[in-house]
Amino acid sequence: MPKIKRSSIDDVRARVSLYDVVSPYVTLKKSGAKWKGLSPFNSEKTPSFYVDPGKNLYYCFSSGQGGDIFKFVQTKENLGFQEAVEALAQRFGLTLEYEDDGRPREAQSVRKELFDLHEAATEHFHAALLRNDDDGAFIRKYWTETRKFAGALAREFKIGWAAGDGGGLLDALLKSKKFAPETYFASGLFYYREGERDPARGKSRFRGRLMIPIRDIQGRVIAFTARQTERTPTDDPSREAKYVNSPETPLFRKGDVLFNLDRAHAPVREAGRFIMVEGQLDALRLWSSGVKSVVAPQGTAITDNQFLLLKRYAGRVDCLLDGDTAGQRAALRALPLALKAGLEIRFLPLAADCDPDELFLEKRETALAELDKKAQSAMAFAVRSLLPSTHPSAREKADALRALFEILENAESEMLRADYLAEICRYAQMDRSGVERDFVRYLQQRARRAINNLTVDKIENKPVVADSQPVENGNDKLTTAESELLMLVLHYEDLAPSIAHVLEHQWIDIRTSEGRLLDRVLAAHREDAWPGADHLDELLETEAERHALINIRSKPFQNDEPLSAANQCLKAIFETHFRRELKELKTRAANTPSADTDAHAALFQRINEVQKLLRHPPHLANPPA
């Protein structure tokens, strides 16, 4: 892949606002000169994610991550640096130039091509729905008469049709000559035999089905849900399945995507809550009835990642799932995940023989108001689902309580747990003090089991490593003197020349990205070739170094005594280097044969020199002029 010109990268960085990049993922609110919101990287209840529009940098206190527009897109969309630049250029209509011939050209990564291929497939399927032929007439009749949706809704969501023979999608894509062979194989739209190298030998995954595009938060098509019809062929491997989703691909992980979130995340600011339904057609029915904050999982059980997505935009979700047993079980599974994500969750009950599609088709705009009148709180729903309604036995009560405790331990705070316990006792008509004692006992038992498991892990020599602790080249320090000093020289550039002439190259531990960067930054100052903190890309050699640099630059930093802090870092780096040398010298002396007097003399002479050096660490006596 040709390399993007540095001038193009700088142009994207200068012209694209980080606020515009971040806002589809996070609801941001003004906080002084910055913008603030919930972390897009992990679960939190109190906003700790800040966007600095002046620097066009972000920093997340809860995860310790920070960076620029490129780092954000890399992290959120799992892209390499060049792919992130290309994605942003396409999103904001900017032209890129590449190093090989200087002419503008299309991005060439497989991921970029996958977005384009899915968009082309969406247009192909939608055109088939609108076509004036037998298949087009059939699927439009199915949409408007069988499903009773408006034609305008099909156009709005680009609903489509995959004919029984696949509709010629593969031939049309091949004819366009826009996509590399690996893009077809990675798309999930076609079946291929193992080891196949010819994309033309694929067989369409979706045949004889209504096609519903699935979009990411940016509104880009990343997958499809396909609804069975009477024209689904009998040789379809999934003939009996009402709904078939795209398989997981580089673009699509069904547990991380919610249908319609790309449209719902803006209306939810006014609505104050998401309405979660079970399927895409349920969501389309509510949308067409005026409920614009509706979302749906991808035909599978809701996941914690999906709840964390919702939490970024609103603090409440109301579950409107089918009234049958399966729908109620799905709602009960969702409850602890919502509590863990810090969401307030309610349940809108439906009759056992009713689903949201039917209800909103019949009652339209009044349906939600009627459901709101019957809404159940989290614990009211849980008690009624787990505890038999008539004369439960002591054993049944104990079993129900244990199941409730398993849900309750996911609550985010002691205060919430206390409120939920009170609700449980009220709805279950149990003595509160006894239930509270049982819950404390339950938590103690869980804690003991966790400790026992940890002890077993240690006995079996299983390493227990915190997920958030970075490790590079065996150096697992959370911070080093090199990283602290790099932070200082980037934020207080007037200190750097003096430090560069005091700190020797060989003292710096270059096993870490921060150490290597510090070494290069100081070398640039020594050689009077410093490009400035905003133009450091030319000093970078690896992605790890790029990540380290933007993380340091984005981290809020202020030091009332930068000179003193610099001296402390200098001393630490100096002492670490010479103490390491001293240890090595003593080891060599202990292992040198006593008869080798010359070697012993040389070693002890160097030991004395190092010991004297350690008594006089480098020091910046006065602030630079």
N, C-alpha and C positions, 0 to 999 in steps of 0.2 A: 504494500500500500504506500503510495507517495506521501511524503511528509508535508504537513501543512506549513506554509510560510509563517515565520514569527510575526510578521506584520499583520497577517490575518488573525492570528490568535490575539494579538494586542487589540485589534479592531473589535473583535467580539467582546473581549473583556471591558473595553471602554464604552461600548454601545448598548450592552445588555444590562439591565438593572437586576440585581440580585433579588430585590423585592418581587419582581415579576416572575422570576424563576421559582422562588420559594412559595409564593402565595397559593398555588394550586394544592400544595401539600399541607399547609399550616395556616390557620386563621391568625393573622398578625394584628396586633393593636399597638398604637403609638405609645412609646414610653420615653419621654424626653426627646432627644435627638435620634433615638433608635426605634426599632420595631421589636415587639416581644410576642412570643407564642409558645405553645407546648412543643416539646422536642419531637421532631419528625423521625428520630432514630431509636427511641425507646419509650417505655411507658412512664409517665409522670403526671402528678396531679397539679403541681404548681409550675407555671411557665418559667422555663430557664433557658429558652432559645432566643438569641438576640441577633438581629440583622442591623449592621452599621452601614447606612446608605452612603456616608461620606467615604468610607474605605471600600465599600462594596464587598464586605466580608461578613461572615456569620461566626457565631460561637455558641456552642451548646454546653452549659455548665453541667448538666446531668450526665452526659456521655463523655465530656472532655473533647469532643470533636469540633473542629473549626475549619474554615477555608473560604474559598471564593466560589464564583458561579460554576467553575469546572469541577471543583471537588464535590460540590453539592450534587450535581448531576451524576458524577461518577459513583458516589455513595448510594444515592437513591435508586439509580437505574442499572447499577452493576456494570458500568462501562469502563473502558480504558480511557486514557486522557484524550487521545485523538478522536475517539468515538464521541466523547462528551462535547468536544468542540464542534464536531459535525452536527450533532443533535441540536445544539443551541443555535448554530447558524441556520439550520433548516427551520427551526421553530420560529425564529425571529426574522426570517427572510434576508439573511446576510450571505454574501458571496465569499467563498473561500478561494485562495490561491495556493497551489502546491509547489513544492520545490523543484520538481523534475522539469516542468516546462513553463511554469508561471501562468498557465491558462486555467480559468475556473473549470472545475469538474465536479461531478456528483460524488458524494461520499460513497465509499466502496466497502464498508464493513458489512458483515453478514447481518448483524443486528439492524443496521440502517435499512438494508434490503428487505428484511423481514417486515418492517413497518410498511414499506412501500408495497410489498407483495400482498399483505393483508388488506391494504387500502384498495388495491386493484381487484382483489377477490370480492371485497364488499361491493364495489361498483358493478362487477360482473353479476353477482347474485341479485342485486337490486334491479339491474336492467332486465334480468330474466323475469322478475315479478311483474314488471311493467309492460313486458312484451305482448304484442297482440297475436298470440298463438294459443294452442290448446292448454299448454302448461301454465302460461301466464293467466289465462282465464280461470283455470282451476284454482291456483294458489290465491288469486285475488278474491275469489268467491269464498275460499276457506277463511281468509283473513276477515272479510267484511260480514259474511253471513254465518259461518260456523263459529268463529271466535268473536264476531261482533265488534271489531275494531274499525276505526275510520281509516280511509285511505291516506289521509293527511298524516296520521301517526306513522304509517309505514314509510312515508317519505321522510318524515322528521328523523326517525331512527335508522333509516336505510335498511329496513327489513328486506330480506331477499328470498330467493328460491333456488335450490339445487335440484336440477332435474334428475330423473331416475338413473340416467347414464352419467351423472356427474356434471351435466350441463356444459361440457366443453371447456371447463375452467383451465385444465392443464394445457390444452392446445392453445388457448388464448394467451396464457402467460408465456408459453414457450415462443409463440409467434412474436411477442413484444421484444424478445431478446434483451430484456432489462436485467435479468437475474442470473447470478452464478448458480451452478449446479447444487452447491452445498446449501443454498437458500431454500430450494425446494425440499431437500431432505429434512431440514431443520424446522420447516413451517408447521408440520403436523396436519396439513390439509390433504396429504396423500399417503397411501400405503406403499411401502417399498420392501422388496425382499432384502434380507440381510446381505450386506456387501454390494448392493446395487450401486452402479456409478453413473447410469444414464437416467437423468431426471424424466425423460419421456416415457419411461416404463412404469410410472406411478399409476395408482388407481385412486380415484377420488374417495376420500373418507366420508363425505356427506353426499347422499343421493336420495332423491325423493323426499326432501325435508324443507320445512320453513327455516330460514337462516336468520338468526338474531346476532348482530355484531356485539362483541364484548369490548369495551374500551377501557384504557387506563385513565388515571386521574387527569392526564393531559388531553383526553379525548381521542387518542389514537387507537385504532382497531388492533387488538392483540390476539383475539381468539373469536370463536363462534360457539353459540349454543344452537343446536339443530333439533327442531320439533318433528316428531314422526307424523306422517300423513298416510292416507290410504294408498298413495303412490310410492311409498318407501318399498324398494324391491325386496323380494323374498331372500335373495342371496346377500343382503346387507348383513355383515357380521353382528351388528347391533340392532337387528330388525325389531326385536321385542321391546327395546328401550324407548320410552316416550321421548326422552331428551338425551342427546349425546353432546358432550362438550369436546372442544379441541383438547388434545393431550397437552401435557406440560411441555413448554418450549422455552428457548431463551427469553421470550417475551412474557410468557404466561405461566404463573403458578396459581392455581385456582384458590388456594388458601390465603392468598395475599391480595385478591381482587374482589371488589363488590360491584355488581352490575348497577349502573346508573350513578355511581358516586361522582363521576365527572360532571354530571348535570346537577346532582342534589347538593353538592357541598356549598354552593352559593345560596340557594333558597333556605338552607337549614339555619343560616344566620338569623333570618327573620322568624322561621318556624320554631327555633329553639330545641328541636328534637328531630331525630331520624325516625322514620317508620320502616321497620325491616320486615319484609315478606319473604316467602319461601322461594319463589321462582321469578324468572324474567317476565313472563306474561302477567303474573300478578302485579309486578312492579309497573309494567306498561299500563295496566288497567287503572291503577291508582294515579299514575301520572296524568292520564287522559281525563281523570275525574278531578283534577286540580290539586292533588297531593304531590307536591314537587320535591319533597325531601325523602322520597322513598328509595330504598336500596334493597338488593337481594344478593345472597351468597350464590355460588356457582353450582347449585344442585347438590351440594354436600353440606355436612354439618358446619356450622359457623365456627371460625377459628379465633384464637386470641389475637392473631395479627390483624384480622378484619375488625375486631372491636377496637384495637389500638388505632387503626385508620380512622374510625368514626370519632374517637375521642379527640382527635386533633381539631375537629370542626364543631363539635357540640358535646355537651356533658350528659345528654340523655338520649336513650333509644327506647322506642316502644315496639315490642314484638307483636306482629300480627301474622301468626302462622296458622296453618290449617287446623280446623277443630277436631280432626280425627286423632287417634292414639299416637300415630307417628309424629304429627305436628306438635302434640303436647310433650312427647319425649324430646323432640328437638329443642323446644323452648326450655325444658328443664336442663338440658346439657349446656345451653347458652348462658344460663344464669351465673354460674361461678366465673365464667370467662369475662362476663361484663363487669362483675364486682372486682375482679383482679385488675381490669383495665381502668378502674375508677369511674365507671359509668353508672349513672342512675338508670335502672331498667324497670320498665313496667310491661304488663302483658294485657293485650286487648283480646278478650275471649270471644271465640266463635262457637257456634253450635257444631255438634259432632259431624253433621252432614253438610257443612257449609265451608266454602273457601273464599279468600279475599276477592278473587276474580268474579265469582257469582254475586257476592254482596255488593260490590261497587258497580257492577253492571246494572244491578237492579235499582240501587238507591243513589248512586253517583255522589253528589256533593254532600248529602246528608249522612252518608254512611259513617264517616269518621267521627262526627259529633255524637252519633249514637253509641259507637264503640267506646268513646272517651268516658261516657257516663258509667260504663261497666268495667273500666280499667282496674286491674289488680296490681297492687304493689308487688315487689319482688318476693317478699316473705309470705304474703297472702297466697300468691300463686304456688309457691313451693310447699307450704303446709297443705293446701288443698290437693296438690298433686301426690304428695307422699304419705299423707295420713288418711286412713279410711274414714269416711264421713260419719259412720254410725258405730258407736260403742267400740272403739279400738281397744284391744287387749294391751296389757302391760308390755308384752313382747313387741307388739306392733308399734307402740309408742316409742320404745327404746330404739327399734330399727329406724323409725322415721327421724328421731332426734339425731342419730348418728349421721344419716344422710344429710340432714339440715346443717349439722356442724361442719361436714365436709364442704358444703357450699359457703357457709358463713366465714370460715377461716380465710377465704379469699378477699374479704372486705378490707378496704384500704386503711382503716383506722380503728382504734379502740372505741371511739365514740360511735362510729357507725355500727360496729359489732354490738354495742350495748343497745342501740336503738332497734337493730334487727332482732336481737334476743327478746326484747320487750314485745315486738310484733309477733314473734313465734309463740310466745306464751299466751298472748291474747287470742290469736286465731286457733291455737291448739288447745286452749283452756287448760294450761298446765301451770303449776306453781313456779313463779319466776326464780325464787332463790334456789330451788332444786335444779332447775334447768341451767342456771348460771354456774352452780357447782359442777354439774356434769360437763359443761363446756370447758371449764378450767381444767378438769381432770383429762378431758379429751386432748387439749392442747399440750398438757404435760406429757401424756403418753406419746404424742407425736414427736415432741422434742427429744424424749429419751430414745426413741427409735432412730431419729436422725443422728444423734450422738453415737449410738451403737454402730450404725452404718458407716459413719466417718471413721470410727476406731477400726472396723474391719478393713476399710480401704487402706488405712495406714499399715496394718499388719501385713496386708497383701502387697505392700509397696506400690499402691496405686497413687500416682501423683494427683494432688488436688490443687488445681491452678485456677485462680480467679479469671473469668472471661475477659474482664476489662483490663487486665494487666498486660501491657505490651512486652513482647520478648523479641529481641533482635540480636542475632549472633551470640546468643548465650547471655547477653547482658539484660537482666530483668529489672533494672532500676526504673522506678516510675519517673524520676527526674535525675539528671546528672548535672555536674558543674558545667559541662560543655553546653547542655541545653539552656541552662540559666544564663550563661554568658552570651550565647547566641541571641537569646531574647533581649538582653541588654544592648548589644551592639546594633540590633535592628531597630529598637525603639529609641535609643539614645546614640545616634550616629556620630555625634561629636566625640564620644568616648573611644570609638573604634580605632582611630590612628594610633593613639597612645598605647592601647592594649596590643595592637598588632606589632609594635616595636618592642614590647616587653615579653610577650608570650611566645616561646619558642615552638616551632612546628612539631618537634618530636615529643613535646609534653602532652599534646592533645591526643585523646583516645579516639582514633578514627574508625573504631569497630562499629560505631553507631552512625546513623544518618546525621544526627545533630553534630557529632564530632567532625564528620567529613565536611559538612556545610560551614561550620565555624572555621575550620582550617582554610577553606577556600575564600570565605568572606574576609578573613584577616590578611590572606595573601593578596587579595585585590586591593586592600587598603595600603599594604606595604609597597605595592607596585604602582600606586596612584592610578589604579584602573577600576575604582569602585563605581558601578553603574547606577547606584541608588537602590533603596529598598524595594521600590516598585518595579524594578527591571532586573530581577535576579534569575530569570529563566535560563540565561546563558551559563549560569554557574551550576545548573542542575544536571545530573547524569542519570539518575534513576527515578522511577515512580515513588519509591520509598522516600527519597530526598525531597521530591515535590510535596508529598503529603506532610512530611515533617516541617517543611518551610511554611506552607500555608496554615498549618495548625498553629505554629508559633506566632505568625503574623496576625492571625485572627483572634488569638486569645487576648482578652482584656488585660492590660498590663500598666501598672504605674508603680514607680518606686521613688519615694521621697529622697532617698540617698543613693542614687545610682552609682556614684563613685565608690562608696563603701561596699555596696553589693558586688561591684566589679572586682574589688580587691579580695573579697571573700572567695569569689569564684577562681580568681587567679591563684590564690593560695591553695585552694582545694585541688585544682588541676596539677599544680606544681608538686604538691606533697604526694598525691596519688601516684604520679609518674615515678618520683624518686624513691618512695617507699616500696613500690613494686621492684625497682632495680635493686634496692638494698636487700630485699628478701631473696631475689635471685642470686645475688653475690654471696650471701651467707650460705645458701643451699650449695652453690658451687664449691665454696671453701670447705664445707663439711664433707663433700664427696671427692675432694682432690687428695690424692695420696700424700701422706706427710713427708715422704722423701722428696717430693717435687717442691723444693724450697722457693725457687724462683716464681712459680705459679702462685704459691701462698702469699708471697711478698706483694706481688702485683694485685692480688685480690684484696688483701687487707689495706693496701694503699688506696684503692678505689673506694672501699667501704668507708674509710676515714674521710675521703673527699665528699662522698654523698652525705654522710652524717653532718659535715660542716655546712653543705649546701642547704640541708633541711632547716638549719637554724636561721636562714636568711631568705625567706620566700620573696618573690617579686612584689613590688608595691607601686601603685600610682600615687606619688606624693601630693600632687596638686591637680586640680581640675584643668583640663586642656583649655588653652586660650580660645 
